Amino acid sequence: MLPALEGGGVERGTVEMVRALAQAGHRALVISAGGQLVDRLKLEGGEHHALSVGRKSLGTFALIRQLQRFFRDEEVDIVHARSRMPAWLAFAALKTMARPKPHFVTTLHGMNSVGFYSGIMTRADRVIAVSESAKTYWSSHYPRLRDGRLVVIPRGVNADEFPFGYRPSAGWAEQFRTMHGNTSERKILLQPARITRRKGHERALKLLKELIDRGFNAELLIVGAHDKLRSRYRQELKELATSLNVERRVSWLGHRSDMRELYAVSDLVLALSTQPEAFGRIAVEALAIGKPVLGYDHGGIGEILRQIYPAGLAPANSANALLERAMSLLREPPPVPAGRPFDKSELLAREVALYEELAKG
């Protein structure tokens, strides 16, 4: 259960889990309001049931009886909530169901505000943290998680999807040149992140300006979906780019399915969330291909870079240090080590095993 199936990390991780469950011979059902990943979910062997379980309204609790019927009719073994409102609905539905009833699982994808509303994520039979940083954050604020229910299963990357040293096909490269010109003399910065205020887009635009002012022939590719509620923020960013006189050096690419190729043609991948995040999927993907990543030393991004590429770390929210680190990585980046510490198949297998253990119990 999750709010929607758009292009974010939680949604993509859900589709990957559906594939792993289907390959293991299990039936995977997803409840959400829908989105652009529904078709892919179905291709991977999942079933989608459209229901607005992410709408933050007391009226959403009217769905409880419908969910109970669904769990019972479909003979559901595990209910896995991946965000807070779906978790509240799942918890309320399961609480009053007669036994035998499904087991309850949640995943801590973020460093949510501490309080009653977020606390629902700690009430499951098993609680998954996507990083050691997330585990530390949640267990420090919710002591009840120290009872053994909390496990760490990071997200990962597929070696076939993001092979080390990957180079795009000639056809893709030609199409890219047609749209963006000859980039051989440019330094390409890539920021793949949903367009929200906490993802650091303003900092990326200002960094681009500072690099250009220091003589770098740089451009910025911004990849990420935005919903209608955030259209105003996207317009603010475009106005900021104009005020900085870098609007011609910025490309707004929206949601893309060719991230592997975009990582490959980039010189530096930016992970500039202004607040600590539980994980850093873009960092893992870019590093898997062998591309340098620049990010703040906090949360999951800091954890990943310390483990794989410490040269890409900048003190949290220090603009000067970020600029110095960016210039260094663009001039002479240390090579990214080959290897795969976040292998997706292994990590998904651990999550499937957790499901199977609960179902047997």
Stockholm file with secondary structure:
# STOCKHOLM 1.0

chainA/1-361         MLPALEGGGVERGTVEMVRALAQAGHRALVISAGGQLVDRLKLEGGEHHALSVGRKSLGTFALIRQLQRFFRDEEVDIVHARSRMPAWLAFAALKTMARPKPHFVTTLHGMNSVGFYSGIMTRADRVIAVSESAKTYWSSHYPRLRDGRLVVIPRGVNADEFPFGYRPSAGWAEQFRTMHGNTSERKILLQPARITRRKGHERALKLLKELIDRGFNAELLIVGAHDKLRSRYRQELKELATSLNVERRVSWLGHRSDMRELYAVSDLVLALSTQPEAFGRIAVEALAIGKPVLGYDHGGIGEILRQIYPAGLAPANSANALLERAMSLLREPPPVPAGRPFDKSELLAREVALYEELAKG
#=GR chainA/1-361 SS CCSCCSSSHHHHHHHHHHHHHHHTTCCCEEEESCCTTHHHHHHTTCEEEECCTTCCSGGGGGGHHHHHHHHHHTTCSEEEECSHHHHHHHHHHHHTSCSSCCEEEEEECSCCCCSHHHHGGGSSSEEEESSHHHHHHHHHHCGGGGGTTEEECCCCBCTTTSCTTCCCCHHHHHHHHHHHCCCTTSEEEEEECCSSGGGCHHHHHHHHHHHHHTTCCEEEEEECCCCGGGHHHHHHHHHHHHHTTCGGGEEEEESCSCHHHHHHHCSEEEECCSSCCSCCHHHHHHHHHTCCEEEESSHHHHHHHHHHCGGGEECTTCHHHHHHHHHHHHHSCCCCCCCCTTBHHHHHHHHHHHHHHHHHC
#=GC SS_cons         CCSCCSSSHHHHHHHHHHHHHHHTTCCCEEEESCCTTHHHHHHTTCEEEECCTTCCSGGGGGGHHHHHHHHHHTTCSEEEECSHHHHHHHHHHHHTSCSSCCEEEEEECSCCCCSHHHHGGGSSSEEEESSHHHHHHHHHHCGGGGGTTEEECCCCBCTTTSCTTCCCCHHHHHHHHHHHCCCTTSEEEEEECCSSGGGCHHHHHHHHHHHHHTTCCEEEEEECCCCGGGHHHHHHHHHHHHHTTCGGGEEEEESCSCHHHHHHHCSEEEECCSSCCSCCHHHHHHHHHTCCEEEESSHHHHHHHHHHCGGGEECTTCHHHHHHHHHHHHHSCCCCCCCCTTBHHHHHHHHHHHHHHHHHC
//
